[in-house]
Amino acid sequence: MKALDFVGNNRVIEQLGCLIDSGRFPHALIIEGEQGLGKRTLARQLAAALVCRSESKPCMECAQCRKAVQNIHPDIFEHSAAGGANSFHVDVVRNVISDAFVQPNEAEYKVYILGNADCMSVSAQNALLKVLEEPPSYVVFILTASSKSMMLETVLSRSVVVTLEGVPLEDGVKYISDRFNDTDKNSIRANLEAFNGNIGKATDALQEGKTGDLTNVCVALCKALVNDNEYALLTACSVFQKDRQGIVFAMELLKNIFRDALVYSSGCDLVSGQLETITLLKNKLTRQKLIDLITICDKLKEMALMNSNNSL
């Protein structure tokens, strides 16, 4: 299978491609991963590959692929919850099940993409389970979920689950910079580091201009540190009370700034793009202090990712 406009997760792509090419694609696939990793994009490409009539799937040239890309294929259906617990209602699942027992119109398969399936109520999952136990031979369900932990074990046991992860840093930088030619690569790299290789979240942050605001906060934090100004430090940190991802981003950028200050005199390349702040830190803080601050950044980032209290 060819993964078009999709980067990273090569092992998952290879695994799914082998299943399609061998004709052993499961009746139910769950694509797990946080928002922004490309679950829906991959689900749509898999649907196109399943209805494609060429040897190299999806070819994006045959009539089946073109209809899939235009979202007008009569055998590909997509339903998605708005988000939130129990927002994927049982009535939607019942309608899907009723339609599933009707033969395909054009393709060998009927493909149902069910987005945010982890938002299904228990009754909706139990209704889906009935068709998963004895599905028609031509039906494929592709479910996307932020976390499989919200799915019933009975549903999981009848599905193949794959997990998407963030992309390697340089692959992500190339992908985003190819699409946003006027965006500074240092900013792209900082965002990808902050969002653990999540291209969707990094791109959103760049487009919203959030990067610049958080960079200014990091500079203010550095100035407060060198001036030993606790009030200024707390004031700068106040923006993070309701922004967990902002904490993750700030810790990555601060770590890069502290690292740059640590190696500045050695002639190594600088990665943070904050020369003025680096010079200030280098002149005011000891080497050991900079090393300690890098360690603190790692600890705070880990705490944020573990959903610790933001104020703490």
N, C-alpha and C positions, 0 to 999 in steps of 0.2 A: 504493500500500500504506500502511496505517495502522500506525505504530509505537506499540504500546501499552506503557505502563510502561517506556519506553525513551527516554533523553534523549541528545542530542548526535549526532555523526556524521551530520548531516543529508544531506551529499552522498552518502554510502554508501547511506543509506535511500532517497533519491530514485532513485539508480541502480538498486538492486534492485527497487524498486517499479515502475519503468518496464519492467524485464524481465518481471516477473510480469504486469503489465497487458497487455503486448503478446504474451504467450504465448511469449516467447523466453528463458525462464529456462534457464540452462545445466544440463547433466546433472551437472556437478560444480562446486561452489562451495567455496572455502576461505576461512574467516573467520579472519584473523590478528590477533593482539593479545595483550598480556600478561593474566595472570589478573586478573579483577575488572572488565574493561571491558564485559562483557555478551555475550560470544560465544555462550554457550549460550542465553541469553534471546533473542537475535536469531535464532538457528538455529531455535528452537521457533516463533517468530512467523512465520518464513518458511515453515516446514512447515505451519502452520495456514492461511496465505494460499494455499498451493498446493492444499490440499484444499477450501478454502472455495468455496461455490457462489454467493455473493453478488457483486454488482458491486464493492462496496467491500470489499476484502480486507485482513486477515481481519475479518469482521463480528462475530465472537464471539457470534453469536446463532443461526446455523444449527446443525443437528445435527452437521455435520462439524467446525465450530469447537469446539463444546462437548466433543466427544470428544477433540479435539486438546489442549485446555486440561487435561482430566482425565487425559491420558496413556493413553487407552484406545482411540485410533483404530487400527483394524486395518491401516491402510496407512502408519503412521508408526512407525519403529523407531529406537531410540536405543541406541548402544553407546559406552562411554567407557573409556579406559585409566585406571588408578589414577595414572599419572604415572611418569616415569623412562624412560630409554632402553630401547627394545625391549619395553616393557610392554604394547603393543597387539599381540597375537599373530596369527599368520597363520591359525590355526584360526577365529578370530572372523570374519576377512575372508572366508574360504572359505564359512562358513555364510551370511554376508550375500549373497555372490555367488549361491549356490545358491537362496536365497529370491528374489533379484531377478528371476529369470526366470519367476516365478509371477505371473500377472496380478493387478492390484489387486482388493481386495475391494469397495470402495465408491467410492473417489475416482478421479479421472483420473490421479493420480500415486501412486507408492509412494516415500516419502521416507525416506532413511536418514541419520540424524544420527550422525556418527562423531566423538566428542569426543577431544581430545588426540591428533589424528591424527599429529602430529609425533613421537609416541612409538611409531609403527609400526616394526617391524623392516623391514629391506630386503626380506625375503621377503614380508612382509605387503603392503608397497607394490607390489611386483611383481605379487602376486596381484590387488590392486585394479586395477592398470593394465590387466589383461586385459579387465575389464568396462568400464573407461573408454574403451577403444579402440573398442568396439562395444556401447554400452549399449542396453538395451531402450528404446523411445521413451517409456515411461511412468515411467522411474526417474530420481530425482534424489538425488545424494549431497551432503550438506552437511557439510563437514569443518571442525573448529575446530582451531587450532594457535597456540601461543605464538609460533612463528617458522617461517616457510615455509622457512628455510634448512636445516631438518632433513628436508625433503621432497625426494624424487627429482625431478630436472629433468623426467623423462618424465611424472611425475604432474602437476607444475605446468603443463606445456605443454598438458595436456588439461583444465585447470580454469580457472575465473575466480577470481582472488584479490582480496579486498578487505581493507583493513587498518583496524582500529578504533583510535581515539586517545582520549585523555582529553577530558572535556567542558570547555567554557568554565567558568570559576570560578563565576560567579554562577548559571549554570544548574544546576551541581552543588549549590551551597548551597541553592537553592530545592528541588531534588529531594529532598535528604536531610532538610532541615528540615520539609518537608511530611509526611514519614514518621516523623520523630522530633521531635515538637513540643517536648519538654522539653530538647532539646540546644542548647547555646549556639552561636550562628551563628559566633562567632569561632573556636570549636573546630572546627566543620565546615570553615570556610574554611582554617584552618591545616592540617588533615588533607588537604584537597583539593590545596592547594599542595604539600604534602610528597609526595603520591603522583601529582603531575602530572595532576590531574583524573580519576584512577581512582576512580570512585564505590564500587566493590566493596571495594577496599583501604581507602579512607577510612572507609567504614562499619564494616568489621571492626575497624579501629583504635579507633574511637569506642566500639564495643560491648565491646571488650576492656579499655577503660580505659587503653590504652597512651599516649594523648595526655597524660594527667595526669603519668605517670611521666617522659616525655620533656620535658615542660614544666619539671618540677622540675630535671632535668639541665641544661637550658638556663639556668635561673636560677643554678644552682651554677657553671656555666661563666662567666657574666657576673661573678659575685662574685669568682671566681678571677682573672679578667682585671684588674679594677679594683684588686685587692689585690696584683697581680703575684706570685701564689702558684702556682708551677709544679707543685708536688706536688698541690695541690687540683685544678688543671686536668687533670692526667693521670689522677687518680682519677675525676673526673667523666666523662672520655672513655672510661674502661675499659668502659663498658656497650656501646660501639659495636663491640667487636671481632668480634662475630658477628651484627651487626644492621645490614646495609647500608641497609635502608629507614629505620631509625632515624636514620642519619646524614643522609639526605635530608630527613627531617622536621625534625630539629634545625637543619639549615642554613637551611631556610625560616623557621622560627620565630625563630632568632637574627637573620636578616637583617631580619625585621620589627621585632624589638626594637631593633636598631641604627638602623634607619630612623626609628622613633618617637623615639628619643633625639635623633636629628639634627634633627628638625622640631618637637620638643616646644614650644619657645618661640614658634613661628610661629602656633600655634593650629590647626594641621591636625588632622584626625581621626586617632586612634590605632588601629592595626589589630591589635596584638599582645595587648592586654588585660593587659599587665604593667607597670602604672604605677609600682610601687615600684622595680622593676629599671630601668625607663627613667630615673627620677629619679636613681638611683645612677650610671648611666652618664653622664648629661648633666653631672653635677657633677664627675665624676672624669676623663673622657676628652675630648680635644680633638675638634673637628669633623673634622680630617683623620684622626685615629685611627679614628673611627666610619666614615668613608668607606672607609678601608683594610680595616676588618673586614667591611664589606658585600661588598667585592671578594673577600676571602678566603672568605666563605661561598659565593659563586657558584662559586669555583674548587673548593672541597672537594665541593660538591654534584655538579659535573661529574665529578670524579674518582670519586665513589661510583657514579654512573650508568654510568661506563665500566668498572666492576668492578675498580677499583684495590684494592690491598691495604688492608683495613680498618685494620690497625694503623698503617700509614703515615699 
